[in-house]
Amino acid sequence: MTDILIIDDEKDIRELVSDILQDEGYATRTVGTAEDCMDQIEAQPPGLMILDIWLKDSSMDGIDILVRVKRERPEIPIVIISGHGNIEIAVAAIKQGAYDFIEKPFNIDQLLLVVKRAMETSKLRRENAELKRQGPVATDLLGNSAAMKTLRSQLDKVTRSNGRVMLTGPSGSGKEVAARYIHANSARASGPFVSVNSAAIEADRMEEVLFGREGPDKSVEKGLLELADGGVIFFDEVADMPAGTQSKILRVLVDQQFQRVGGTQKVKVDLRVISSSTTDLEAEVASGRLRQELFHRLNVVPITVPSLDERREDIPVLARHFIAHFNETQGLAARELGAEAEAMLQTMRWPGNVRQLKNVMERVLILGTGEGEISPEELPSAGPEAEADGATGLVSGTLATLPLREARELFEREYLMTQINRFGGNISRTAAFVGMERSALHRKLKSLNVVTSTKSGARVAHVEQVEAQED
């Protein structure tokens, strides 16, 4: 439902509009009568309709079609065009639910601007409908690693307040899930949760998307801030917000009110604000990309969401959760995760974090045999496919270029660091798995300069930097 249906009884007009839109990359369909219009909608609902008021040789005029479509398919935006346009027709069309009104002969730039905005509205409506169709969004924080226990404890504390929270962490680590967890367990749980992807909205559209707009006829299209009234608004990647919008958001945080684009009346809202970022926000402030005042207003309670590398103990739990999820939502086989595949998942790098693990599990279920346990051979552990995924084994591919002694030492170091991280820094469990006495493992780690330290609530292994000794 992403194309544009053009309805006009004049062939030259509908073909002209179609050609203009196709040159801009839009897919179009054209019809000349009300009957053909309704047949097209029934066969495949469009993302947008451009509808002429006057239709010769048709049982319905444009207003009749508008009323019927808005009753049966209210998610489709409709732009009315007419060569006999006047303010009365425009007002009547807007009151019946039209997105906008354009008078013939139309200005091409105006047409493209209205179409662009209407298609964005259509996309948002489709996404909202899809979310509702899928049911409740995940708010569970899966895993029992030390890092996740620390995170869950921090989030539980902020659910009891109305303070602003800043979630930081690498891409795909679950910052939005953490934000939804706060919302679902707070006094605002019955209110809306509205997510704003600051990086995905074009700068010239940001204020209209956030604040909404009022037309000259006083028609109102609510923005995301107004839709979040009584609940939570989540600013994802807040540092990507345009500078001009940042100052206005700062004012909203202070006053809890704003004006719609094109409006004069103040709109009051009751919001809790949660923000997130994958970048160093203090560096963003220093570079001037993020206003310092806004940073301080949003960064009341900073919480770090750990990467998947910091919570390897949780990987089997997450993998089995995704298997069950894809079985329920896509009908993919509910296969078991074998012990060898589980161990391999825990020893792989995950630069894309939980999101990447989810994608890998989906691919394994789609491409797999559909029977028995998932085997290590089905995982992207080596080769170009793994490199493209980013999910590769921790043991370095440079081993073949080294002398035996150096290669053995490098292998032992990386292997033992992998196992320690896999077991959340627990030396006893690591020793049991690798088949060494605990004291022997300690001696081996010391000889390899491997030490453990606490990060995000979890103990992780790393190489201790030893200064080279002069001869």
C-alpha positions as CSV (number, residue, x, y, z in Angstrom):
1,M,0.0,0.0,0.0
2,T,2.6,2.5,-1.1
3,D,1.5,3.7,-4.5
4,I,-0.7,6.7,-5.4
5,L,-4.1,6.4,-7.1
6,I,-5.0,9.4,-9.3
7,I,-8.7,9.9,-10.1
8,D,-9.6,12.5,-12.7
9,D,-12.1,12.5,-15.6
10,E,-9.6,14.4,-17.8
11,K,-7.1,11.9,-19.3
12,D,-4.5,14.6,-19.9
13,I,-4.6,15.8,-16.3
14,R,-4.3,12.4,-14.7
15,E,-1.5,11.4,-17.0
16,L,0.3,14.7,-16.4
17,V,0.1,14.2,-12.6
18,S,1.2,10.6,-13.0
19,D,4.2,11.5,-15.0
20,I,5.3,14.2,-12.6
21,L,5.0,11.9,-9.6
22,Q,6.7,9.0,-11.4
23,D,9.7,11.3,-12.2
24,E,9.9,11.8,-8.4
25,G,10.1,8.0,-7.8
26,Y,6.5,7.4,-6.8
27,A,4.4,4.4,-8.2
28,T,1.1,5.5,-9.6
29,R,-2.2,4.2,-10.9
30,T,-4.8,6.3,-12.9
31,V,-8.6,6.0,-13.4
32,G,-11.2,8.2,-14.8
33,T,-14.5,7.2,-13.1
34,A,-15.8,6.6,-9.6
35,E,-16.6,3.0,-10.4
36,D,-13.0,2.3,-11.5
37,C,-11.7,4.1,-8.5
38,M,-13.6,1.9,-6.1
39,D,-12.6,-1.2,-8.0
40,Q,-8.9,-0.2,-7.7
41,I,-9.2,0.4,-3.9
42,E,-10.9,-2.9,-3.4
43,A,-8.2,-4.7,-5.4
44,Q,-5.3,-3.0,-3.7
45,P,-5.7,0.0,-1.3
46,P,-3.3,2.8,-2.3
47,G,-1.0,4.8,0.0
48,L,-2.5,8.0,-1.2
49,M,-5.4,9.2,-3.4
50,I,-5.4,12.4,-5.5
51,L,-9.1,12.9,-6.3
52,D,-10.9,15.3,-8.6
53,I,-14.1,16.8,-7.3
54,W,-16.0,16.7,-10.6
55,L,-16.2,13.3,-12.3
56,K,-18.2,13.1,-15.6
57,D,-20.2,9.9,-16.3
58,S,-19.8,8.7,-12.8
59,S,-22.4,7.7,-10.2
60,M,-20.5,9.6,-7.4
61,D,-18.6,12.9,-7.4
62,G,-15.3,13.4,-5.5
63,I,-17.0,14.4,-2.2
64,D,-19.1,11.2,-2.3
65,I,-16.0,9.1,-2.9
66,L,-14.2,10.9,-0.1
67,V,-16.9,10.3,2.4
68,R,-17.1,6.6,1.5
69,V,-13.4,5.9,1.5
70,K,-12.9,7.8,4.8
71,R,-15.7,5.6,6.3
72,E,-14.3,2.3,5.0
73,R,-10.6,3.0,4.9
74,P,-9.8,6.0,7.1
75,E,-6.0,5.3,7.0
76,I,-5.8,6.4,3.3
77,P,-4.9,10.2,3.0
78,I,-6.9,11.9,0.2
79,V,-5.8,15.1,-1.6
80,I,-8.7,16.9,-3.4
81,I,-8.1,18.7,-6.7
82,S,-10.6,20.8,-8.6
83,G,-10.6,23.3,-11.5
84,H,-13.7,24.9,-10.0
85,G,-12.2,25.2,-6.6
86,N,-13.2,27.8,-4.0
87,I,-13.0,28.1,-0.3
88,E,-16.4,26.5,0.3
89,I,-15.4,23.4,-1.5
90,A,-12.0,23.3,0.2
91,V,-13.7,23.6,3.7
92,A,-16.3,21.0,2.8
93,A,-13.5,18.5,1.7
94,I,-11.4,19.2,4.8
95,K,-14.4,18.7,7.1
96,Q,-15.1,15.4,5.4
97,G,-11.6,14.2,6.1
98,A,-9.5,15.3,3.1
99,Y,-5.8,15.6,3.8
100,D,-5.5,18.8,1.7
101,F,-7.0,20.7,-1.2
102,I,-5.2,21.9,-4.4
103,E,-6.8,24.1,-7.1
104,K,-6.3,23.6,-10.8
105,P,-4.1,24.7,-12.5
106,F,-1.9,23.5,-9.8
107,N,1.7,24.5,-9.0
108,I,4.0,21.6,-9.4
109,D,6.1,22.4,-6.4
110,Q,3.0,22.7,-4.3
111,L,1.7,19.4,-5.6
112,L,5.0,17.6,-4.7
113,L,5.1,19.2,-1.3
114,V,1.6,18.1,-0.4
115,V,2.2,14.6,-1.8
116,K,5.4,14.2,0.1
117,R,3.7,15.2,3.4
118,A,0.7,13.0,2.7
119,M,2.8,10.0,1.9
120,E,4.7,10.5,5.2
121,T,1.3,10.6,7.0
122,S,0.3,7.4,5.2
123,K,3.5,5.7,6.2
124,L,3.0,6.6,9.9
125,R,-0.5,5.3,9.8
126,R,0.5,2.0,8.3
127,E,3.3,1.6,10.9
128,N,0.8,2.3,13.7
129,A,-1.7,-0.1,12.3
130,E,1.1,-2.8,11.9
131,L,2.1,-2.3,15.5
132,K,-1.5,-2.7,16.7
133,R,-1.8,-5.8,14.5
134,Q,1.3,-7.4,16.0
135,G,-0.1,-6.9,19.5
136,P,1.8,-5.6,22.5
137,V,5.4,-4.5,22.0
138,A,8.0,-6.3,24.0
139,T,8.8,-4.7,27.3
140,D,10.5,-7.7,29.0
141,L,14.2,-7.5,29.8
142,L,15.3,-11.0,29.1
143,G,18.4,-12.4,30.9
144,N,19.8,-13.1,34.3
145,S,23.4,-12.0,33.8
146,A,25.0,-9.6,36.3
147,A,24.8,-6.8,33.7
148,M,21.1,-7.3,33.2
149,K,20.4,-7.6,36.9
150,T,22.1,-4.2,37.4
151,L,20.2,-2.7,34.5
152,R,16.8,-4.0,35.7
153,S,17.5,-2.7,39.2
154,Q,18.3,0.8,37.9
155,L,15.2,0.8,35.7
156,D,13.0,-0.4,38.5
157,K,14.1,2.6,40.6
158,V,13.2,5.2,37.9
159,T,9.8,3.7,37.2
160,R,8.7,5.0,40.6
161,S,9.5,8.6,39.6
162,N,8.6,11.0,36.8
163,G,12.2,12.0,36.2
164,R,13.8,12.2,32.7
165,V,16.0,9.3,31.8
166,M,18.9,9.2,29.3
167,L,19.6,5.7,28.0
168,T,23.0,5.2,26.3
169,G,24.5,2.1,24.8
170,P,25.5,0.6,21.4
171,S,23.1,0.2,18.5
172,G,20.8,-2.8,18.8
173,S,21.4,-3.3,22.6
174,G,17.8,-2.7,23.5
175,K,17.5,1.0,24.6
176,E,13.9,1.2,23.3
177,V,12.9,-2.0,25.1
178,A,14.4,-0.5,28.3
179,A,12.3,2.7,27.7
180,R,9.2,0.6,27.2
181,Y,10.0,-1.3,30.4
182,I,10.0,2.0,32.3
183,H,6.7,3.0,30.8
184,A,5.0,-0.4,31.3
185,N,6.0,-0.5,35.0
186,S,5.2,3.1,35.8
187,A,2.1,5.0,36.8
188,R,1.8,6.1,33.2
189,A,1.4,2.6,31.9
190,S,-2.2,3.2,30.8
191,G,-1.1,6.3,28.8
192,P,0.5,6.2,25.3
193,F,4.2,5.5,24.5
194,V,5.3,7.5,21.5
195,S,8.7,6.9,19.9
196,V,10.4,9.6,17.9
197,N,13.3,8.5,15.6
198,S,15.2,11.8,15.5
199,A,17.6,10.5,12.8
200,A,14.8,9.3,10.4
201,I,12.7,12.5,10.3
202,E,13.8,15.2,7.8
203,A,14.9,18.4,9.4
204,D,12.3,20.5,7.6
205,R,9.5,18.2,8.7
206,M,10.6,17.7,12.4
207,E,8.6,20.5,13.9
208,E,5.4,19.6,12.1
209,V,5.8,16.0,13.1
210,L,6.4,16.9,16.7
211,F,4.1,19.8,17.2
212,G,1.4,19.1,14.6
213,R,-0.2,21.8,12.4
214,E,-3.3,23.9,12.0
215,G,-4.7,24.8,8.6
216,P,-6.1,28.2,7.6
217,D,-9.6,26.7,8.1
218,K,-8.6,25.7,11.7
219,S,-8.3,22.0,10.8
220,V,-5.9,20.3,13.2
221,E,-3.4,17.5,12.7
222,K,-1.9,16.5,16.0
223,G,1.8,16.0,16.4
224,L,3.7,13.3,18.3
225,L,4.0,15.5,21.5
226,E,0.2,15.9,21.6
227,L,-0.3,12.2,20.9
228,A,1.9,11.3,23.9
229,D,-0.1,13.5,26.3
230,G,-0.5,11.6,29.6
231,G,2.2,9.1,28.7
232,V,5.8,8.9,27.6
233,I,7.6,10.3,24.6
234,F,10.9,8.6,23.7
235,F,13.5,10.6,21.7
236,D,15.6,8.0,20.0
237,E,19.1,9.3,19.0
238,V,18.3,12.7,20.5
239,A,21.6,14.2,19.3
240,D,20.3,13.9,15.7
241,M,17.5,16.4,16.4
242,P,17.9,19.6,14.3
243,A,19.3,22.6,16.3
244,G,16.3,24.7,15.8
245,T,14.0,22.0,17.1
246,Q,16.2,21.5,20.1
247,S,15.5,25.0,21.4
248,K,11.8,24.5,21.1
249,I,11.9,21.1,22.8
250,L,13.8,22.8,25.6
251,R,11.0,25.2,26.0
252,V,8.4,22.4,26.0
253,L,10.3,20.7,28.8
254,V,10.2,23.9,30.8
255,D,6.6,25.0,30.1
256,Q,4.9,21.7,29.2
257,Q,3.1,23.5,26.4
258,F,3.7,24.5,22.7
259,Q,2.0,25.9,19.6
260,R,1.2,23.8,16.5
261,V,2.8,24.9,13.3
262,G,0.5,27.5,11.8
263,G,-1.4,27.9,15.1
264,T,-1.7,30.6,17.7
265,Q,-3.2,28.7,20.7
266,K,-1.0,27.1,23.4
267,V,-1.4,23.3,23.7
268,K,-0.7,22.0,27.2
269,V,0.7,18.5,27.6
270,D,1.6,16.2,30.5
271,L,4.7,14.2,29.4
272,R,7.4,12.1,30.7
273,V,10.5,12.3,28.5
274,I,13.0,9.4,28.0
275,S,15.8,9.8,25.5
276,S,18.6,7.6,24.0
277,S,21.8,7.9,22.2
278,T,24.6,5.6,20.8
279,T,27.0,8.5,20.7
280,D,29.1,10.3,23.4
281,L,26.7,13.1,24.3
282,E,29.3,15.2,26.1
283,A,31.3,15.1,22.8
284,E,28.1,16.1,20.9
285,V,27.7,19.1,23.3
286,A,31.3,20.1,22.8
287,S,31.0,20.0,19.1
288,G,27.8,22.1,19.2
289,R,25.5,19.5,17.7
290,L,23.6,19.1,21.0
291,R,22.5,22.1,23.1
292,Q,24.1,22.0,26.5
293,E,20.9,23.1,28.2
294,L,18.9,20.4,26.5
295,F,21.5,17.8,27.5
296,H,21.3,18.7,31.1
297,R,17.5,18.7,31.1
298,L,17.3,15.3,29.5
299,N,20.3,13.7,31.3
300,V,18.7,13.7,34.8
301,V,19.1,10.0,35.3
302,P,21.7,8.5,33.0
303,I,21.5,4.7,32.5
304,T,23.8,2.6,30.4
305,V,22.3,-0.4,28.5
306,P,25.0,-3.1,28.2
307,S,26.2,-4.5,24.9
308,L,25.6,-8.2,24.1
309,D,29.3,-8.9,24.6
310,E,28.9,-7.8,28.2
311,R,26.1,-10.2,28.8
312,R,27.1,-13.4,27.0
313,E,25.3,-15.6,29.6
314,D,22.0,-14.2,28.2
315,I,22.6,-15.3,24.6
316,P,21.0,-18.7,24.9
317,V,17.9,-17.2,26.6
318,L,17.6,-14.6,23.9
319,A,18.1,-17.1,21.1
320,R,15.4,-19.4,22.4
321,H,13.1,-16.4,22.9
322,F,13.6,-15.4,19.2
323,I,13.0,-19.0,18.1
324,A,9.6,-19.0,19.9
325,H,8.8,-15.5,18.6
326,F,9.4,-16.5,15.0
327,N,7.4,-19.7,15.4
328,E,4.5,-17.7,16.8
329,T,4.6,-14.8,14.3
330,Q,5.8,-16.4,11.1
331,G,5.1,-20.1,11.6
332,L,8.8,-21.0,11.4
333,A,9.9,-24.3,12.9
334,A,10.3,-24.2,16.7
335,R,13.7,-25.9,16.6
336,E,15.8,-26.7,19.6
337,L,19.1,-25.0,20.2
338,G,21.8,-27.6,20.5
339,A,24.5,-27.4,23.1
340,E,27.3,-26.9,20.5
341,A,25.3,-24.2,18.6
342,E,24.6,-22.5,22.0
343,A,28.3,-22.5,22.8
344,M,29.2,-21.1,19.4
345,L,26.6,-18.3,19.7
346,Q,28.3,-17.3,23.0
347,T,31.7,-17.2,21.4
348,M,30.8,-15.0,18.5
349,R,31.2,-11.2,18.2
350,W,28.0,-9.3,18.1
351,P,28.6,-5.7,16.9
352,G,24.9,-5.4,16.1
353,N,24.0,-6.7,19.6
354,V,20.5,-8.1,20.4
355,R,19.1,-6.9,17.1
356,Q,21.8,-8.8,15.2
357,L,21.2,-12.0,17.2
358,K,17.5,-11.7,16.4
359,N,18.3,-11.4,12.6
360,V,20.7,-14.3,12.7
361,M,18.2,-16.6,14.4
362,E,15.5,-15.6,11.9
363,R,17.8,-16.5,9.0
364,V,18.8,-19.8,10.5
365,L,15.1,-20.8,10.9
366,I,14.3,-19.7,7.3
367,L,17.2,-21.4,5.6
368,G,17.5,-24.4,7.9
369,T,16.1,-27.9,7.4
370,G,13.2,-27.3,9.7
371,E,14.0,-30.5,11.7
372,G,16.1,-31.4,14.7
373,E,18.5,-29.3,16.7
374,I,20.2,-26.2,15.3
375,S,23.8,-27.2,14.6
376,P,26.9,-25.0,14.6
377,E,27.3,-25.5,10.8
378,E,24.1,-23.5,10.3
379,L,25.5,-20.4,12.1
380,P,27.5,-17.7,10.3
381,S,30.8,-18.6,11.9
382,A,33.2,-18.1,9.0
383,G,33.5,-16.9,5.4
384,P,32.1,-13.9,3.5
385,E,28.6,-14.5,4.8
386,A,29.8,-14.1,8.4
387,E,31.8,-11.0,7.6
388,A,28.8,-9.4,6.1
389,D,26.8,-10.3,9.2
390,G,29.4,-9.0,11.6
391,A,28.8,-12.2,13.7
392,T,32.2,-13.9,13.5
393,G,34.1,-16.2,15.8
394,L,36.5,-14.6,18.3
395,V,39.5,-16.6,17.4
396,S,41.6,-14.5,15.0
397,G,42.1,-15.5,11.4
398,T,45.7,-14.3,11.6
399,L,46.8,-17.5,13.4
400,A,48.1,-19.1,10.1
401,T,50.6,-16.3,9.6
402,L,52.3,-16.7,13.0
403,P,55.0,-19.1,14.3
404,L,53.7,-22.0,16.3
405,R,54.6,-20.6,19.8
406,E,53.0,-17.2,19.1
407,A,50.0,-18.7,17.4
408,R,49.4,-21.1,20.4
409,E,49.7,-18.2,22.8
410,L,47.3,-16.0,20.8
411,F,44.8,-18.9,20.5
412,E,45.0,-19.7,24.2
413,R,44.5,-16.0,25.1
414,E,41.5,-15.5,22.8
415,Y,40.0,-18.8,23.7
416,L,40.2,-18.3,27.4
417,M,39.0,-14.7,27.2
418,T,36.0,-16.0,25.1
419,Q,35.1,-18.6,27.7
420,I,35.5,-16.2,30.7
421,N,33.2,-13.7,29.0
422,R,30.8,-16.5,28.0
423,F,30.4,-17.4,31.7
424,G,30.1,-13.8,32.9
425,G,33.6,-13.7,34.5
426,N,33.0,-16.8,36.7
427,I,36.4,-18.4,36.9
428,S,35.1,-21.6,38.5
429,R,32.6,-22.3,35.8
430,T,35.2,-21.4,33.1
431,A,37.7,-23.8,34.7
432,A,35.2,-26.6,34.8
433,F,34.3,-26.1,31.1
434,V,37.8,-25.9,29.8
435,G,38.9,-28.9,31.9
436,M,41.5,-27.2,34.2
437,E,42.0,-26.8,37.9
438,R,41.0,-23.4,39.1
439,S,44.5,-22.6,40.3
440,A,46.0,-23.8,37.0
441,L,43.7,-21.6,35.1
442,H,44.7,-18.6,37.3
443,R,48.4,-19.3,36.5
444,K,47.6,-19.6,32.8
445,L,45.7,-16.4,32.7
446,K,48.5,-14.6,34.5
447,S,51.1,-15.9,32.1
448,L,48.9,-14.6,29.2
449,N,48.4,-11.2,30.8
450,V,44.6,-11.8,30.9
451,V,42.8,-10.0,33.7
452,T,39.2,-9.5,34.6
453,S,37.4,-6.3,35.6
454,T,33.8,-5.2,36.2
455,K,32.0,-3.3,33.4
456,S,28.2,-2.5,33.5
457,G,27.8,-4.9,36.4
458,A,29.5,-7.9,34.7
459,R,33.0,-9.2,35.0
460,V,34.8,-9.3,31.6
461,A,38.2,-10.5,30.5
462,H,40.7,-8.3,28.7
463,V,44.5,-8.2,28.1
464,E,46.5,-6.3,30.6
465,Q,48.7,-3.8,28.8
466,V,52.3,-4.4,29.8
467,E,54.9,-1.8,28.9
468,A,57.8,-3.1,26.8
469,Q,61.0,-3.4,28.8
470,E,64.1,-1.7,27.4
471,D,67.1,-3.9,26.7
